[in-house]
Amino acid sequence: MLKLIPALSIAETLFGGLLFAVGLYFLLRAVRIANFWAAVLSGAIPFILYIIYSTQHWAGGDVLAIHFVVFLANAGLLGVFGSMRRKKQSMHWGPKVIIGFFIFLAISNAILLSIAGRGLPHGLASFFLPVPENGRVHTAFPGVMPHDRNKSYQPHLEQLQQQQALGWQLKLLGIDELSPGVSQRIAARILDGQGQAITQAEVTLNFWRMANSRDDKVYSLKEQAVGEYAADVILPDSGRWVAEVLVKQGDKRYRKQESLFIGDD
């Protein structure tokens, strides 16, 4: 059942949760739940629902803490306003300005989060940005880089030494004919140091998009002929890509990368 929960952006869970909390508060007050408990439940229930969501789509402890603080603050504000309304008290202009500032801040953050997740709407992008020369412009956040990625450099050097000792040769066929949105058969021809075909190997072809990691593709190449592995590939957009081939045969490993540009230069 929980596996049916779709993945949402932080803007959707955070600000959608706030709308749900406000609606829940007024619903509870409408059925004559005490103001204090209506405020408590309007903060607790959305956060519990987010915890359930996080069991399937974990975004990190910092994101969980953000939801907790925002839902808690929202519940506190609703409780204060509800109490003042019940007592028919008016609020001084100073607190109103402070609350208005934080509401403006929350709305601004929601807009920035939406842009980071989905990019600028096409109309705004065409107004603020120059006309693209090679197709669509990506304005969304392209992805993250692990902070300890440099630790993998030494194993990479060791792998390069092992590859040089193997003396394998790998050539990608059809890679220069790729076009955005069009299926193309790509083959990898693999030979050993003596020019003999490498057979019965596991071959994976990865495509990394430099501008948008959401477009990354992974293909498993099947052996179609002796030493030749192939698959039908389709890349969603033009631009700069990195093709990486990973070959595994027993305890032997081989890796090759090459940069390519899809579309018109």
CYANA upper distance limits for C-alpha pairs under 8 A (distance plus 0.5 A):
  1 MET  CA      5 ILE  CA      8.36
  2 LEU  CA     53 TYR  CA      8.36
  2 LEU  CA     56 GLN  CA      7.62
  3 LYS  CA     56 GLN  CA      7.24
  5 ILE  CA     53 TYR  CA      7.61
  5 ILE  CA     56 GLN  CA      8.08
  7 ALA  CA     57 HIS  CA      6.93
  8 LEU  CA     12 GLU  CA      6.55
  8 LEU  CA     13 THR  CA      7.00
  9 SER  CA     13 THR  CA      6.92
  9 SER  CA    117 GLY  CA      7.38
 10 ILE  CA     14 LEU  CA      6.24
 10 ILE  CA     63 VAL  CA      8.33
 10 ILE  CA    113 LEU  CA      7.85
 11 ALA  CA     15 PHE  CA      6.22
 11 ALA  CA     16 GLY  CA      7.89
 11 ALA  CA    110 ALA  CA      6.21
 11 ALA  CA    113 LEU  CA      6.25
 11 ALA  CA    114 SER  CA      6.66
 12 GLU  CA     16 GLY  CA      5.60
 12 GLU  CA     17 GLY  CA      8.05
 13 THR  CA     17 GLY  CA      6.01
 13 THR  CA     50 TYR  CA      8.00
 14 LEU  CA     18 LEU  CA      6.84
 14 LEU  CA     67 HIS  CA      6.67
 14 LEU  CA     70 VAL  CA      8.41
 15 PHE  CA     19 LEU  CA      6.83
 15 PHE  CA    110 ALA  CA      7.61
 16 GLY  CA     20 PHE  CA      6.74
 17 GLY  CA     21 ALA  CA      6.54
 17 GLY  CA     46 PRO  CA      6.48
 17 GLY  CA     71 PHE  CA      8.38
 18 LEU  CA     22 VAL  CA      6.71
 18 LEU  CA     46 PRO  CA      8.48
 18 LEU  CA     71 PHE  CA      7.28
 18 LEU  CA     74 ASN  CA      7.91
 19 LEU  CA     23 GLY  CA      6.69
 20 PHE  CA     24 LEU  CA      6.47
 20 PHE  CA     46 PRO  CA      7.83
 21 ALA  CA     25 TYR  CA      6.61
 21 ALA  CA     42 SER  CA      5.31
 21 ALA  CA     43 GLY  CA      7.00
 21 ALA  CA     45 ILE  CA      8.43
 21 ALA  CA     46 PRO  CA      6.85
 21 ALA  CA     71 PHE  CA      8.24
 21 ALA  CA     75 ALA  CA      8.38
 22 VAL  CA     26 PHE  CA      6.99
 22 VAL  CA     42 SER  CA      7.43
 22 VAL  CA     78 LEU  CA      8.27
 23 GLY  CA     27 LEU  CA      6.64
 24 LEU  CA     28 LEU  CA      6.62
 24 LEU  CA     42 SER  CA      6.33
 25 TYR  CA     29 ARG  CA      6.76
 25 TYR  CA     38 ALA  CA      5.90
 25 TYR  CA     39 ALA  CA      6.65
 25 TYR  CA     41 LEU  CA      8.06
 25 TYR  CA     42 SER  CA      5.79
 25 TYR  CA     78 LEU  CA      8.17
 26 PHE  CA     30 ALA  CA      6.52
 26 PHE  CA     38 ALA  CA      8.46
 27 LEU  CA     31 VAL  CA      7.04
 28 LEU  CA     32 ARG  CA      7.00
 28 LEU  CA     33 ILE  CA      5.88
 28 LEU  CA     38 ALA  CA      6.14
 29 ARG  CA     33 ILE  CA      5.65
 29 ARG  CA     34 ALA  CA      7.34
 29 ARG  CA     35 ASN  CA      7.18
 29 ARG  CA     38 ALA  CA      6.92
 33 ILE  CA     37 TRP  CA      7.23
 33 ILE  CA     38 ALA  CA      6.49
 34 ALA  CA     38 ALA  CA      6.52
 35 ASN  CA     39 ALA  CA      6.66
 35 ASN  CA     79 GLY  CA      6.79
 35 ASN  CA     82 GLY  CA      6.76
 35 ASN  CA     83 SER  CA      7.32
 36 PHE  CA     40 VAL  CA      6.76
 36 PHE  CA     79 GLY  CA      6.56
 37 TRP  CA     41 LEU  CA      6.47
 38 ALA  CA     42 SER  CA      6.53
 38 ALA  CA     79 GLY  CA      8.28
 39 ALA  CA     43 GLY  CA      6.95
 39 ALA  CA     75 ALA  CA      5.44
 39 ALA  CA     76 GLY  CA      7.30
 39 ALA  CA     78 LEU  CA      6.52
 39 ALA  CA     79 GLY  CA      5.61
 40 VAL  CA     44 ALA  CA      6.58
 40 VAL  CA     75 ALA  CA      6.72
 41 LEU  CA     45 ILE  CA      6.13
 42 SER  CA     46 PRO  CA      7.29
 42 SER  CA     75 ALA  CA      6.54
 43 GLY  CA     47 PHE  CA      7.03
 43 GLY  CA     71 PHE  CA      5.57
 43 GLY  CA     72 LEU  CA      5.94
 43 GLY  CA     74 ASN  CA      7.50
 43 GLY  CA     75 ALA  CA      5.47
 44 ALA  CA     48 ILE  CA      6.61
 44 ALA  CA     71 PHE  CA      8.19
 44 ALA  CA     72 LEU  CA      8.29
 45 ILE  CA     49 LEU  CA      6.67
 46 PRO  CA     50 TYR  CA      6.68
 46 PRO  CA     71 PHE  CA      7.88
 47 PHE  CA     51 ILE  CA      6.75
 47 PHE  CA     67 HIS  CA      7.41
 47 PHE  CA     68 PHE  CA      6.79
 47 PHE  CA     71 PHE  CA      7.32
 48 ILE  CA     52 ILE  CA      6.88
 49 LEU  CA     53 TYR  CA      6.73
 50 TYR  CA     54 SER  CA      6.52
 50 TYR  CA     67 HIS  CA      8.48
 51 ILE  CA     55 THR  CA      7.06
 51 ILE  CA     64 LEU  CA      8.30
 52 ILE  CA     56 GLN  CA      8.01
 53 TYR  CA     57 HIS  CA      6.74
 53 TYR  CA     58 TRP  CA      8.40
 54 SER  CA     58 TRP  CA      5.08
 54 SER  CA     59 ALA  CA      7.54
 59 ALA  CA     63 VAL  CA      6.68
 59 ALA  CA     64 LEU  CA      8.00
 60 GLY  CA     64 LEU  CA      6.98
 61 GLY  CA     65 ALA  CA      6.64
 62 ASP  CA     66 ILE  CA      6.74
 63 VAL  CA     67 HIS  CA      6.89
 64 LEU  CA     68 PHE  CA      6.82
 65 ALA  CA     69 VAL  CA      6.69
 66 ILE  CA     70 VAL  CA      6.62
 67 HIS  CA     71 PHE  CA      6.45
 68 PHE  CA     72 LEU  CA      6.48
 69 VAL  CA     73 ALA  CA      6.53
 70 VAL  CA     74 ASN  CA      6.55
 71 PHE  CA     75 ALA  CA      6.65
 72 LEU  CA     76 GLY  CA      6.77
 73 ALA  CA     77 LEU  CA      6.76
 74 ASN  CA     78 LEU  CA      6.69
 75 ALA  CA     79 GLY  CA      6.61
 76 GLY  CA     80 VAL  CA      6.71
 77 LEU  CA     81 PHE  CA      6.61
 78 LEU  CA     82 GLY  CA      6.39
 79 GLY  CA     83 SER  CA      6.58
 80 VAL  CA     84 MET  CA      6.71
 81 PHE  CA     85 ARG  CA      6.51
 82 GLY  CA     86 ARG  CA      6.65
 83 SER  CA     87 LYS  CA      6.77
 84 MET  CA     88 LYS  CA      6.27
 84 MET  CA     89 GLN  CA      5.55
 84 MET  CA     90 SER  CA      7.49
 85 ARG  CA     89 GLN  CA      6.78
 91 MET  CA     95 PRO  CA      7.61
 91 MET  CA     96 LYS  CA      7.52
 92 HIS  CA     96 LYS  CA      7.21
 93 TRP  CA     97 VAL  CA      6.75
 94 GLY  CA     98 ILE  CA      6.98
 95 PRO  CA     99 ILE  CA      6.53
 96 LYS  CA    100 GLY  CA      6.45
 97 VAL  CA    101 PHE  CA      6.58
 98 ILE  CA    102 PHE  CA      6.95
 99 ILE  CA    103 ILE  CA      6.69
100 GLY  CA    104 PHE  CA      6.65
101 PHE  CA    105 LEU  CA      6.63
102 PHE  CA    106 ALA  CA      6.54
103 ILE  CA    107 ILE  CA      6.75
104 PHE  CA    108 SER  CA      6.61
105 LEU  CA    109 ASN  CA      6.63
106 ALA  CA    110 ALA  CA      6.67
107 ILE  CA    111 ILE  CA      6.84
108 SER  CA    112 LEU  CA      6.78
109 ASN  CA    113 LEU  CA      6.46
110 ALA  CA    114 SER  CA      6.60
111 ILE  CA    115 ILE  CA      6.76
112 LEU  CA    116 ALA  CA      6.62
113 LEU  CA    117 GLY  CA      6.62
114 SER  CA    118 ARG  CA      6.40
114 SER  CA    119 GLY  CA      7.60
115 ILE  CA    119 GLY  CA      4.77
115 ILE  CA    120 LEU  CA      5.88
115 ILE  CA    139 THR  CA      7.99
115 ILE  CA    140 ALA  CA      6.57
116 ALA  CA    139 THR  CA      8.01
116 ALA  CA    140 ALA  CA      5.20
116 ALA  CA    141 PHE  CA      5.32
117 GLY  CA    140 ALA  CA      6.12
117 GLY  CA    141 PHE  CA      6.71
118 ARG  CA    139 THR  CA      8.25
118 ARG  CA    140 ALA  CA      5.83
118 ARG  CA    141 PHE  CA      8.42
119 GLY  CA    138 HIS  CA      7.25
119 GLY  CA    139 THR  CA      5.03
119 GLY  CA    140 ALA  CA      4.36
119 GLY  CA    141 PHE  CA      7.91
120 LEU  CA    124 LEU  CA      6.73
120 LEU  CA    125 ALA  CA      6.10
120 LEU  CA    139 THR  CA      6.49
120 LEU  CA    140 ALA  CA      7.71
121 PRO  CA    125 ALA  CA      6.60
122 HIS  CA    126 SER  CA      6.58
123 GLY  CA    127 PHE  CA      6.82
124 LEU  CA    128 PHE  CA      6.64
125 ALA  CA    129 LEU  CA      6.04
125 ALA  CA    139 THR  CA      8.42
126 SER  CA    130 PRO  CA      7.37
126 SER  CA    131 VAL  CA      7.28
132 PRO  CA    136 ARG  CA      7.22
132 PRO  CA    137 VAL  CA      6.96
134 ASN  CA    238 SER  CA      7.60
134 ASN  CA    239 GLY  CA      7.62
134 ASN  CA    263 GLY  CA      7.65
134 ASN  CA    264 ASP  CA      7.08
134 ASN  CA    265 ASP  CA      7.68
135 GLY  CA    238 SER  CA      7.22
136 ARG  CA    237 ASP  CA      8.38
136 ARG  CA    238 SER  CA      8.48
138 HIS  CA    211 ALA  CA      7.29
138 HIS  CA    212 ASN  CA      7.54
140 ALA  CA    212 ASN  CA      8.25
141 PHE  CA    212 ASN  CA      8.07
142 PRO  CA    211 ALA  CA      6.63
142 PRO  CA    212 ASN  CA      4.94
142 PRO  CA    213 SER  CA      5.97
142 PRO  CA    214 ARG  CA      7.79
143 GLY  CA    212 ASN  CA      7.57
143 GLY  CA    213 SER  CA      6.24
143 GLY  CA    214 ARG  CA      8.21
145 MET  CA    149 ARG  CA      7.91
148 ASP  CA    152 SER  CA      8.40
149 ARG  CA    153 TYR  CA      8.18
152 SER  CA    156 HIS  CA      6.83
153 TYR  CA    157 LEU  CA      6.89
154 GLN  CA    158 GLU  CA      6.91
155 PRO  CA    159 GLN  CA      6.64
156 HIS  CA    160 LEU  CA      6.80
157 LEU  CA    161 GLN  CA      6.93
158 GLU  CA    162 GLN  CA      6.90
159 GLN  CA    163 GLN  CA      6.69
159 GLN  CA    253 ARG  CA      8.45
160 LEU  CA    164 GLN  CA      6.73
161 GLN  CA    165 ALA  CA      6.83
162 GLN  CA    166 LEU  CA      6.83
163 GLN  CA    167 GLY  CA      6.89
163 GLN  CA    168 TRP  CA      7.71
163 GLN  CA    253 ARG  CA      7.81
163 GLN  CA    254 TYR  CA      6.47
163 GLN  CA    255 ARG  CA      8.30
164 GLN  CA    168 TRP  CA      8.30
166 LEU  CA    192 ASP  CA      7.77
166 LEU  CA    193 GLY  CA      7.13
167 GLY  CA    192 ASP  CA      6.74
167 GLY  CA    193 GLY  CA      5.04
168 TRP  CA    190 ILE  CA      7.59
168 TRP  CA    191 LEU  CA      6.16
168 TRP  CA    192 ASP  CA      4.76
168 TRP  CA    193 GLY  CA      5.67
168 TRP  CA    254 TYR  CA      8.23
169 GLN  CA    190 ILE  CA      6.21
169 GLN  CA    191 LEU  CA      5.62
169 GLN  CA    192 ASP  CA      6.67
169 GLN  CA    193 GLY  CA      7.69
170 LEU  CA    188 ALA  CA      7.11
170 LEU  CA    189 ARG  CA      6.14
170 LEU  CA    190 ILE  CA      5.07
170 LEU  CA    191 LEU  CA      7.04
170 LEU  CA    256 LYS  CA      8.14
171 LYS  CA    188 ALA  CA      6.15
171 LYS  CA    189 ARG  CA      5.76
171 LYS  CA    190 ILE  CA      7.20
172 LEU  CA    186 ILE  CA      7.53
172 LEU  CA    187 ALA  CA      6.26
172 LEU  CA    188 ALA  CA      5.10
172 LEU  CA    189 ARG  CA      7.00
173 LEU  CA    186 ILE  CA      6.26
173 LEU  CA    187 ALA  CA      5.50
173 LEU  CA    188 ALA  CA      6.63
173 LEU  CA    189 ARG  CA      8.05
174 GLY  CA    178 LEU  CA      7.61
174 GLY  CA    184 GLN  CA      7.96
174 GLY  CA    185 ARG  CA      7.12
174 GLY  CA    186 ILE  CA      5.60
174 GLY  CA    187 ALA  CA      7.25
175 ILE  CA    186 ILE  CA      6.67
176 ASP  CA    260 LEU  CA      8.40
177 GLU  CA    184 GLN  CA      8.07
178 LEU  CA    182 VAL  CA      7.86
178 LEU  CA    183 SER  CA      8.44
178 LEU  CA    184 GLN  CA      6.76
178 LEU  CA    234 ILE  CA      8.47
178 LEU  CA    235 LEU  CA      8.43
178 LEU  CA    262 ILE  CA      6.91
179 SER  CA    183 SER  CA      8.49
179 SER  CA    235 LEU  CA      7.90
179 SER  CA    238 SER  CA      7.86
179 SER  CA    262 ILE  CA      6.40
179 SER  CA    263 GLY  CA      6.42
180 PRO  CA    234 ILE  CA      7.68
180 PRO  CA    235 LEU  CA      5.91
180 PRO  CA    236 PRO  CA      5.93
180 PRO  CA    237 ASP  CA      5.24
180 PRO  CA    238 SER  CA      5.84
180 PRO  CA    262 ILE  CA      7.06
180 PRO  CA    263 GLY  CA      7.12
181 GLY  CA    234 ILE  CA      6.43
181 GLY  CA    235 LEU  CA      6.15
181 GLY  CA    236 PRO  CA      5.42
181 GLY  CA    237 ASP  CA      6.97
182 VAL  CA    234 ILE  CA      6.11
182 VAL  CA    235 LEU  CA      7.66
183 SER  CA    232 ASP  CA      6.69
183 SER  CA    233 VAL  CA      5.93
183 SER  CA    234 ILE  CA      5.01
183 SER  CA    235 LEU  CA      8.25
184 GLN  CA    232 ASP  CA      5.92
184 GLN  CA    233 VAL  CA      5.71
184 GLN  CA    234 ILE  CA      6.83
185 ARG  CA    230 ALA  CA      7.29
185 ARG  CA    231 ALA  CA      6.21
185 ARG  CA    232 ASP  CA      4.87
185 ARG  CA    233 VAL  CA      6.56
186 ILE  CA    230 ALA  CA      6.01
186 ILE  CA    231 ALA  CA      6.19
186 ILE  CA    232 ASP  CA      6.71
186 ILE  CA    233 VAL  CA      7.08
187 ALA  CA    221 LEU  CA      8.21
187 ALA  CA    228 GLU  CA      7.01
187 ALA  CA    229 TYR  CA      5.86
187 ALA  CA    230 ALA  CA      4.54
187 ALA  CA    231 ALA  CA      7.16
188 ALA  CA    228 GLU  CA      6.11
188 ALA  CA    229 TYR  CA      5.66
188 ALA  CA    230 ALA  CA      6.76
189 ARG  CA    227 GLY  CA      6.26
189 ARG  CA    228 GLU  CA      4.99
189 ARG  CA    229 TYR  CA      7.06
190 ILE  CA    197 ALA  CA      6.55
190 ILE  CA    198 ILE  CA      6.14
190 ILE  CA    227 GLY  CA      5.92
190 ILE  CA    228 GLU  CA      6.94
191 LEU  CA    195 GLY  CA      5.74
191 LEU  CA    196 GLN  CA      5.74
191 LEU  CA    197 ALA  CA      4.98
191 LEU  CA    198 ILE  CA      5.91
191 LEU  CA    227 GLY  CA      7.25
192 ASP  CA    196 GLN  CA      5.85
192 ASP  CA    197 ALA  CA      6.83
192 ASP  CA    198 ILE  CA      6.79
197 ALA  CA    226 VAL  CA      6.79
197 ALA  CA    227 GLY  CA      4.93
197 ALA  CA    228 GLU  CA      8.49
198 ILE  CA    226 VAL  CA      8.02
198 ILE  CA    227 GLY  CA      5.38
199 THR  CA    223 GLU  CA      8.22
199 THR  CA    226 VAL  CA      6.75
199 THR  CA    227 GLY  CA      5.69
200 GLN  CA    223 GLU  CA      7.92
200 GLN  CA    249 GLN  CA      7.53
201 ALA  CA    247 VAL  CA      7.10
201 ALA  CA    248 LYS  CA      6.09
201 ALA  CA    249 GLN  CA      5.15
201 ALA  CA    250 GLY  CA      8.30
202 GLU  CA    220 SER  CA      8.43
202 GLU  CA    221 LEU  CA      8.12
202 GLU  CA    222 LYS  CA      8.45
202 GLU  CA    247 VAL  CA      6.24
202 GLU  CA    248 LYS  CA      5.52
202 GLU  CA    249 GLN  CA      6.90
203 VAL  CA    220 SER  CA      6.63
203 VAL  CA    221 LEU  CA      5.87
203 VAL  CA    222 LYS  CA      7.82
203 VAL  CA    229 TYR  CA      7.78
203 VAL  CA    245 VAL  CA      7.45
203 VAL  CA    246 LEU  CA      6.13
203 VAL  CA    247 VAL  CA      5.10
203 VAL  CA    248 LYS  CA      6.94
204 THR  CA    218 VAL  CA      7.65
204 THR  CA    219 TYR  CA      6.31
204 THR  CA    220 SER  CA      5.12
204 THR  CA    221 LEU  CA      6.30
204 THR  CA    245 VAL  CA      6.20
204 THR  CA    246 LEU  CA      5.61
204 THR  CA    247 VAL  CA      7.13
205 LEU  CA    218 VAL  CA      6.38
205 LEU  CA    219 TYR  CA      5.56
205 LEU  CA    220 SER  CA      6.71
205 LEU  CA    221 LEU  CA      7.34
205 LEU  CA    243 ALA  CA      7.53
205 LEU  CA    244 GLU  CA      6.24
205 LEU  CA    245 VAL  CA      5.13
205 LEU  CA    246 LEU  CA      7.01
206 ASN  CA    216 ASP  CA      8.02
206 ASN  CA    217 LYS  CA      6.31
206 ASN  CA    218 VAL  CA      5.02
206 ASN  CA    219 TYR  CA      6.80
206 ASN  CA    243 ALA  CA      6.23
206 ASN  CA    244 GLU  CA      5.50
206 ASN  CA    245 VAL  CA      6.87
207 PHE  CA    216 ASP  CA      6.05
207 PHE  CA    217 LYS  CA      5.55
207 PHE  CA    218 VAL  CA      6.86
207 PHE  CA    241 TRP  CA      7.05
207 PHE  CA    242 VAL  CA      6.16
207 PHE  CA    243 ALA  CA      5.19
207 PHE  CA    244 GLU  CA      6.90
208 TRP  CA    213 SER  CA      7.22
208 TRP  CA    215 ASP  CA      7.89
208 TRP  CA    216 ASP  CA      5.25
208 TRP  CA    217 LYS  CA      7.26
208 TRP  CA    241 TRP  CA      6.04
208 TRP  CA    242 VAL  CA      5.52
208 TRP  CA    243 ALA  CA      7.01
209 ARG  CA    213 SER  CA      6.14
209 ARG  CA    214 ARG  CA      8.45
209 ARG  CA    215 ASP  CA      6.56
209 ARG  CA    216 ASP  CA      6.15
209 ARG  CA    239 GLY  CA      8.28
209 ARG  CA    240 ARG  CA      6.97
209 ARG  CA    241 TRP  CA      5.17
209 ARG  CA    242 VAL  CA      7.05
210 MET  CA    240 ARG  CA      6.53
210 MET  CA    241 TRP  CA      6.38
210 MET  CA    242 VAL  CA      7.93
211 ALA  CA    239 GLY  CA      8.33
211 ALA  CA    240 ARG  CA      8.01
212 ASN  CA    216 ASP  CA      8.20
215 ASP  CA    235 LEU  CA      8.35
215 ASP  CA    236 PRO  CA      7.40
217 LYS  CA    235 LEU  CA      8.10
219 TYR  CA    231 ALA  CA      7.59
219 TYR  CA    233 VAL  CA      7.95
220 SER  CA    231 ALA  CA      7.52
221 LEU  CA    229 TYR  CA      5.79
221 LEU  CA    230 ALA  CA      5.30
221 LEU  CA    231 ALA  CA      5.61
222 LYS  CA    229 TYR  CA      5.49
222 LYS  CA    230 ALA  CA      5.95
222 LYS  CA    231 ALA  CA      7.09
223 GLU  CA    227 GLY  CA      7.62
223 GLU  CA    228 GLU  CA      6.22
223 GLU  CA    229 TYR  CA      4.63
223 GLU  CA    230 ALA  CA      6.97
224 GLN  CA    228 GLU  CA      6.43
224 GLN  CA    229 TYR  CA      6.02
224 GLN  CA    230 ALA  CA      6.91
225 ALA  CA    229 TYR  CA      7.53
237 ASP  CA    262 ILE  CA      8.13
238 SER  CA    261 PHE  CA      7.78
238 SER  CA    262 ILE  CA      5.23
238 SER  CA    263 GLY  CA      5.52
239 GLY  CA    261 PHE  CA      5.96
239 GLY  CA    262 ILE  CA      5.73
239 GLY  CA    263 GLY  CA      7.02
240 ARG  CA    259 SER  CA      7.84
240 ARG  CA    260 LEU  CA      6.50
240 ARG  CA    261 PHE  CA      5.05
240 ARG  CA    262 ILE  CA      6.97
241 TRP  CA    259 SER  CA      6.46
241 TRP  CA    260 LEU  CA      5.89
241 TRP  CA    261 PHE  CA      6.51
241 TRP  CA    262 ILE  CA      7.75
242 VAL  CA    257 GLN  CA      7.35
242 VAL  CA    258 GLU  CA      6.33
242 VAL  CA    259 SER  CA      5.01
242 VAL  CA    260 LEU  CA      6.64
243 ALA  CA    257 GLN  CA      6.09
243 ALA  CA    258 GLU  CA      5.91
243 ALA  CA    259 SER  CA      6.72
243 ALA  CA    260 LEU  CA      7.82
244 GLU  CA    255 ARG  CA      7.63
244 GLU  CA    256 LYS  CA      6.15
244 GLU  CA    257 GLN  CA      4.84
244 GLU  CA    258 GLU  CA      7.13
245 VAL  CA    255 ARG  CA      6.14
245 VAL  CA    256 LYS  CA      5.76
245 VAL  CA    257 GLN  CA      6.93
246 LEU  CA    253 ARG  CA      7.95
246 LEU  CA    254 TYR  CA      6.42
246 LEU  CA    255 ARG  CA      5.19
246 LEU  CA    256 LYS  CA      7.30
247 VAL  CA    253 ARG  CA      6.22
247 VAL  CA    254 TYR  CA      5.45
247 VAL  CA    255 ARG  CA      6.77
248 LYS  CA    252 LYS  CA      6.37
248 LYS  CA    253 ARG  CA      5.37
248 LYS  CA    254 TYR  CA      7.12
249 GLN  CA    253 ARG  CA      7.14
261 PHE  CA    265 ASP  CA      7.92
